[in-house]
Amino acid sequence: MAPSIRRRLLIVTLSVFSLGWVATTIVSYIDSRRDTEHLLDAQLEQVARIVMTMSEHELEEELIARGDDTANTLEMYDRSGIRDQFGLRLAFQVWINGERLALRSKNSPAVPLSNLANGFNSTVVNYEPWRVYSITEPRTLITVYVGEHDSIREDLIASAAIRAIAPLLIVAPIIGLLTWWGVGRALRPLHAVAGTVARRNPRDLSPISDSSIPEETQPVVQSVNRLLAQLSTAFEGAKRFTADAAHELRTPLAGIAAQTEVALLTTDESVRSGALSSIKTATKKMSRLVQQLLTLARWDANLANVQRVPLMLNVLAEEIVRELEGAATSGNVRLSCEVISEPVMFGDETSVQMIIRNIVDNAIRYTPAGGTVRIEIDSTPEHAVLRVVDTGPGLSAEDRDRIFQRFYRGGRHDTTGSGLGLSIVRQCVDLHGGTIDIESPDVGGLIVTVNLPKRVANGPQDTLVLNDTKRSDVA
């Protein structure tokens, strides 16, 4: 079963409410019982004092003189108003000197209700539990017992307690229903957002309006809007990339088709040989272009999944120099590498190699015969520095602003480049959180400077050892 916010909120809310309700009910029940017991005890004491007052007068003037134990018992009981107020719920006895039962109610046993002369006592009389209050007059030695049977008393206490907690019992299901309704109403904005997204056209990547969204839900909507913006940017980039790639591939494909037609139709071996040579050159260009397109697609799809390891930038640069030395020699370009210091950095080896290779290859392609391409490896406290200096034609200010765009080659269309090399470089530099700058001096040539951070934020920096040994090597 999928997790449900509504279910969780209801469980938590109703659990907390139920615990509070149970605690409140228990406390209310206990308090009600205690208050009712105090009230019933007060009634016992009140009745005892009334009976004592009347007994002293009656017994002195009438009962004691006549020696009748039961004379006028009901008459006095009626005159006291006790029967009207308490009915037969209370029983009382009047004893003289603790030995003679002078007066009792009909529901009272003939034996003393308590063995205490004064105060409250819970006792058992004739195997039945009683709650009794006793009061004794020292002058006349008259003792009055007023008692209440425990079963009657317990019924009264329970009835009063239930009446006290009855509102809680009624309110509990009402609060449960209101909680269920309130949670559902509070979650309506989420359902509204879900409905809005579900009803959208798959191509509609415009942001979701958060004007009527509650504050707690806005982070979710804002995150979705950021994702939509990223998807929109990615899709637009993919559209442009596809269109540019189709345009770039159309030219060499058309050339290959035309040269193939020439090679098939001509009977002149020199013409056929020239056509086949052109096909070979166009095929190599297409192969390079496709390889670069695949590289860009790979980096676009997997920018974050790279393996950062300690790298020595000068070692990588020297490897690239040896790799491209043949191309430089064939173009009569002098290629050299000067290592000012030997920086160690954390980075992805493949992408760093791609940065060096593309910049140097680009410099070799655009440097005329007899020119030079010099690689400099240096460092600062925070960055490893790659600098490539060539003696080519340089770039105009307009070209420098657009040189990192895909398929852009400015006014230089006389080389075999595809316009993707520096775009790949920029992507790899951004991957490492570095910077790339291009300068074109007035005297000509181009200087490309790449600064790559030595350390990765929140990365394994303790294993990073910097060794800025000064030296100079020429390859």
Helices and strands as residue ranges (DSSP letters): H 5-58, I 59-63, H 64-66, H 73-80, H 82-86, E 90-96, E 100-104, E 119-125, E 128-137, E 142-149, H 150-186, H 188-198, H 218-265, H 269-301, E 309-312, H 313-330, E 334-339, E 344-347, H 349-366, E 372-379, E 383-390, H 397-402, H 421-431, E 435-439, E 446-453, G 461-463
